Amino acid sequence: MSSVSNLIDGRAIAEQIHQETAQRVAALKSRGCQPGLTFIRVGEDPASRVYVGMKEKACQRLGIASNTRVLPEKTSEADLLRLIHQLNQDPSVHGILVQAPLPSAIRASVVFSTVAPAKDVDGFHPVNVGKLMLGDPTGFVPCTPGGVQELLLRSNVPTDGAEVVVLGRGDIVGKPMTSILCQKGRGANSTVTLCHSRTRDVSGHCRRADVIIAAMGVAEFVKADMVKPGATVIDVGVNRVPCVTGKDGTKLVGDVDFAAVQPVAGRITPNPGGVGPMTIAMLMRNTVCAAEMAVA
C-alpha cells in the first residue's frame, strides 16, 4: 500500500524553479534588463481573472514587470490583433500571454500565431510548435507539459525507455506532451501512446504504462483497475463537478480518481497542488528565457 510518501509535491518543485528563476532575473537586472510579461484578457471570465491574478503575483514576487490589458468582451479580432502587433514591437515586453478562453467571435489560432515567436512564452505559435517537434531547444515549450516533464525529472521518475500513456490529444497538453517525451534527451526517450476518445481499450493501454499522464478533461476517469501497481500517475485535469458541501454546490476534481488510485500508484500528483503550480513556474521561466535571448 502506498501512502502520503508517494505524493509528487508540485508546489515544492515549483518553488525550486522559482528560486532558480529569481537568480536569473537578478542577473538580467544587473545588466540593465528587467524581464517584462504582458497579459491580455478579453472579457470577465471568472476563472481567467483568477488565473491571471495568480500569474501577476508570481511576476511581482520574482521581479518580473507585469502588465495586464483587459479588453471588453465584444472586442473585435482585428482590435485584439492590433494590440498584439503593438506589443510585438515594444522592447520592454519580452513575453505576451493571451489568456484563454477567448470570445467565440475571435479565432484563437489566428491570435496565437500573431504573437511574435520570440515573445510566445505560452509556446503556442506554429514556429514554437514546430521547434518542439524537431527537438530544437531555441523554441518555447508549452508551460503545462513542460511542467509535467520537470515534475518527472525532479522526482527521479525514470522516463528512458519507459512506456508512457498520455490521455487526451489536446493542443495545449496532450500533443505537446507526446512530442516532449518521445524526443532524444534527458527526461524523455520514452515510448509514448496517445489515447483519445476514439481509442479502443484505453484501460488496456493504461495497464501497460509505467507513467500515465491524464489530460482528457473527464472527471475522475482513471480508476484503480487501470493502473499498473507502482506506476507513476500525473493528473493534469481540472473539472468542476456537483458537490453538496462545496462552495456554490460544486468542487474541482482531476481526471484521476485520486483516493482509489493513490494506494496502487508508485508516485502520484495531488490535485490541486500537483501540476497547477508548475504551469506558472514554467511561464515565469519562459519569460526570463525570452528576456535573456533578447539581450544576448
C-alpha positions, 0 to 999 in steps of 0.5 A: 500500500502506498501512502502520503510518501508517494505524493509528487509535491508540485508546489515544492518543485515549483518553488525550486524553479522559482528560486532558480528563476529569481537568480536569473532575473537578478542577473538580467537586472544587473545588466540593465534588463528587467524581464517584462510579461504582458497579459491580455484578457478579453472579457470577465471570465471568472476563472481567467481573472483568477488565473491571471491574478495568480500569474501577476503575483508570481511576476511581482514576487520574482521581479518580473514587470507585469502588465495586464490589458483587459479588453471588453468582451465584444472586442473585435479580432482585428482590435485584439490583433492590433494590440498584439502587433503593438506589443510585438514591437515594444522592447520592454515586453519580452513575453505576451500571454493571451489568456484563454478562453477567448470570445467565440467571435475571435479565432484563437489560432489566428491570435496565437500565431500573431504573437511574435515567436520570440515573445510566445512564452505560452509556446503556442505559435506554429514556429514554437510548435514546430521547434518542439517537434524537431527537438530544437531547444531555441523554441518555447515549450508549452508551460503545462507539459513542460511542467509535467516533464520537470515534475518527472525529472525532479522526482527521479521518475525514470522516463528512458525507455519507459512506456508512457500513456498520455490521455487526451490529444489536446493542443495545449497538453496532450500533443505537446506532451507526446512530442516532449517525451518521445524526443532524444534527451534527458527526461524523455526517450520514452515510448509514448501512446496517445489515447483519445476518445476514439481509442479502443481499450484505453484501460488496456493501454493504461495497464501497460504504462509505467507513467500515465499522464491524464489530460482528457478533461473527464472527471475522475476517469482513471480508476484503480483497475487501470493502473499498473501497481507502482506506476507513476500517475500525473493528473493534469485535469481540472473539472468542476463537478456537483458537490453538496458541501462545496462552495456554490454546490460544486468542487474541482476534481482531476481526471484521476480518481485520486483516493482509489488510485493513490494506494496502487500508484508508485508516485502520484500528483495531488490535485490541486497542488500537483501540476497547477503550480508548475504551469506558472513556474514554467511561464515565469521561466519562459519569460526570463528565457525570452528576456535573456535571448533578447539581450544576448 
